[in-house]
Amino acid sequence: MATDKMKFYATGRRKTSIARVWMFNGDGKITINRRDAEHYLTRDTNLKLVEQPLQATGTTDQYDVWCTARGGGLSGQAGAIRLGIARALLRVSEEYRDALKGAGYLTRDARKKERKKYGRKGARARFQFSKR
């Protein structure tokens, strides 16, 4: 288990967002880009997404999380932070693997934006067709 001064680092990615996560013993405070998570993530769904790995392992009040998130939007950053927190919890203890893996928090969401194709309006959508 973790001692007083130990830090645990992990990286998470989602869409075009990259999150670097540091975890250390504390009282459950989550800091994203030097701001409280409540102030940085404007949607409650994104805030709950970030807290899911801690709740699944029952360590919500045991570790402080400090992370930097770059790229993408807030939803992508929240997903990247969630993966980073889950990976950092594995570095704390391998006992959390079953709970995290069962909930799907250790799986990298590989979905990305599909590129626009030539001759089309978007990735899949065609240009509007006019019969006359």
Protein Blocks (a to p, Z undefined) as FASTA:
>chain_A
ZZfklccdddddehjbccdddddddehpaceehiafklmmmbfklmmmmmmmmmmnopmm
mpccddddeehifklmmmmmmmmmmmmmmmmpmklmmmmmmnopmpccfbdcddddehia
blmlccdddfZZ
